[in-house]
Amino acid sequence: MRAPVPGFGGASGQAAEMARGATVDTGEVTTRFLLYGLLPGWFVPGLADWAMHRRTGIEDTSGTKESLIHSLMMAEVGLPIALTLRYEVNPLLLAVQLGAAAVHEATALWDVRTAQDSDREVKPIEQHIHSFLESLPFGGLVSLMCLHSDQVRSLLRGGRGNPDAWRLVPRRHPPSPGYLAGIAVAIGACVLLPYGEELLRCRRAAKGKKRRARFHRAALRKLKGA
């Protein structure tokens, strides 16, 4: 059985005509794409971005401030993903996802401005990597909204008539423990470990600069005293 193609008026009939002959459930295919394509694929540009930060010497330029901004952006993306894996999509979850996407975009602009103000060179390839990191959240969100168009309509109505609209409802069919474990391992290896190393590297560099500054001040005081 094929999932209906959402639409309005003639557009609905045209979409149905274009989809005629498909032998797959579009809802199932989209869900598989989100779980096994988009989400795991997200780690690739994330690692590439970390490599660019390291290559351009983030610890000696924008330092801890930009690294903390990176941690903030990962939290802005990670929270709605974790909620979506655990709870049913409803107006509350969609509102959280939309808000997180907007805040993530604003934080991304802050990130680039911080790098530029510090004279860290943001190379064209890094800017291209950023385009993936910024577009993937919207791609995932739009896919979810297509899968749950009824919940989108409920959100637009303010949740009226939906008793579960504004509360978290555990998923009836959550991802398997094996899948969740695999994603957790990938997050640890591709996000927490490299970006934790980046933050630690920036903190160490900042402490080294402070020690050198204290040493120079002490040396100047001795010279003046002599």
N, C-alpha and C positions, 0 to 999 in steps of 0.2 A: 504494500500500500504506500503510495507516495504522499508526502506531506503537502498540504495546500500551499499555493504560492500567494502571499498576502498582496493586496492591491486594492484599487478603488476603480469602480466603473469599468470603462473600456480597457484601462491598463491591466486590470485583473485578468480579463479574457485574453489579452495579448500575451501576458506572461504565462498563462496556462497553456496557450497554444505553443509557445516556444518550448515549454517544458514537456510537451507531449512526447511520449516515446522514452522518457527517462525511466530507467529500471532500478533506481535507488531511492531510498528515503532521504530527502534533502535535509531533514532535521538531524538524522543520524550522521550523515556525512559531515554536516557543519559542526556537530559536536565532536566528531573524531578529529576534524581539522583543528579545532580549538585546543583539544586535549593533547594531541600527538603531533601537531604541526606548529601552530602559532606559539603556544606556551613554551615548549622546549626550544624552538627556534629563537626565542627572545634572548636566550643566554649567549648566543653567538655575537651579536652586536654589543652586548654588555661587556663581554670579555675583550672585544676589539677596542672598545672605548677605554677600558682600563689600560690596555697596552699603549694607547696613544697618550694617556696621561703620564705614564711612566716614561715614555720616549721623550716627551717634551719637558720633563723635569718638574712635575707639579710641586714636589716638595721644596724646590728652590724658588718658586714663583708665587702662585696663588695659595699654595700650602694647605694648612688645616681647614681654612674657611671653605675652599672649594670642595675639599674631600668630604666635609660634613654636609655640604649641599647635595653631593652625590648620594650620601646615606639617606638624606631626607627624601630624595626622589625615589629611591628604592622602596622606602616605606610607603610612599604615596601610591606606588604601583602594587606593592606586595599585599597591603591590607585588603583592597577590594578583590584581589585574586584569591586570597585565603578565604574570604567570606563567600565568594562564588562557589568555591569547591566544597564548602561545608553547608551552605544554605540555599534554599530555593530562590530563584529569581522572582522578585516581586517589586512593587514600587519603591519600598525602602531601599532595597539592594541596588536598584537602578539609580536612585537618587545619590547613593553613596558613590557608585561608579562614575556617574556624570560629574559629580563634584570633585572626585579624586583626579579625573582626567583633566579638568580645568585647572586645578591647583598644580598638577604635574607640569602642564604646559607653561604656567607662569614661573614655576621654579626653574624650568629648563632655560627660560630667557634670563633669569637671574644668574644661573650657572655660567652661561656664555659671557654675560657682561662681566662677571667676576674674573673669569679667565682673561678677558681682553684688558681689563683695568690693571691686571697684575703683569701684563706684558708676556704672559704665557702664550706661545704661538699656537693658535687653533688652526691646524692645517686643513686644507680642503677635504682630505680623506676623513678627518675627524668630524667635520661638518656633515659629510655624507653619512657617516655612522649615526650621527645624531638624528638624521631624518628617519632612519629606521626606528630608533628608540622612541621618537615622538609619534610616529604614525602607527606603530603596532598596538598601543593601547586603544586608539580609536578604531582600528580594524577589529580588535576583539570585542569592543563594546558594541559596535554596529552589528556584528554577527550575533551577539547575544540578544540584541533588540529585535532582530529579524526572527530569531528562534522563539522569542516570547513577546510577540506583538500584542497579545492580549494584556500583558502586564504594562506595556508601554501606554496602551489606551487607558488602563486603570490609573497610571501615574498622571496622565494628562487630565483625568477627571478628579485628581486629588485623592484617589483611592476610595471614592464613594462606592458603597455596595460591596466592598471587598474587606471582610473582617480581618484578613491576614496582611493587609496592605502595608502596615507600618510596624511590623514585628518580624524578627528573624525566625524563619521556619526551617528546621533541619531538613536536609534533602531526603526524599523517600528512597532515592537510588544514588547514593554518593559514589564517588570514584573508589576503586578497589584499594585496599591497604597497600598492595604492591605498587600501584601507580603513585599513591601519595608518598610512599617511601622513596621511590625513584625521583620524584620531583624534589623532595626534601634534600636528598643527596646532591642533586644537580644545583640547587640553590646554595648549599654549603660550599660546593667545589667551584662554582662559576660566579657566585655573587659575594657571599660572606667572606670567603677566604681571600680572594684578590682585593676586594675593596677594604677589607680589614687590614690587609698588608699595606695598602695605600695610605690609610689613615695613620697607621703606626709609623710608617716612613715619614709622613708629614710632621707628626708630633716629634719624632726624634730630631728631624732637621730643625724644627722651631726651637727645641731645647738647645741644640748645638749653637744656633745663632745667638740665643740669649747668653750662653756661656762665653762665647767669643766677645759679645758686646760688654759683658761685665769685666772680662780680662782687659779689654782695651781701655775701659774707663779707669780701672785700677792702675794701669800702666801710665795713663795721662796724669792721674793724681800724683803718682810718684815722681814723674818728671817735673811737674809744677812745684812739688815740695822741695826737690833738689835745687 
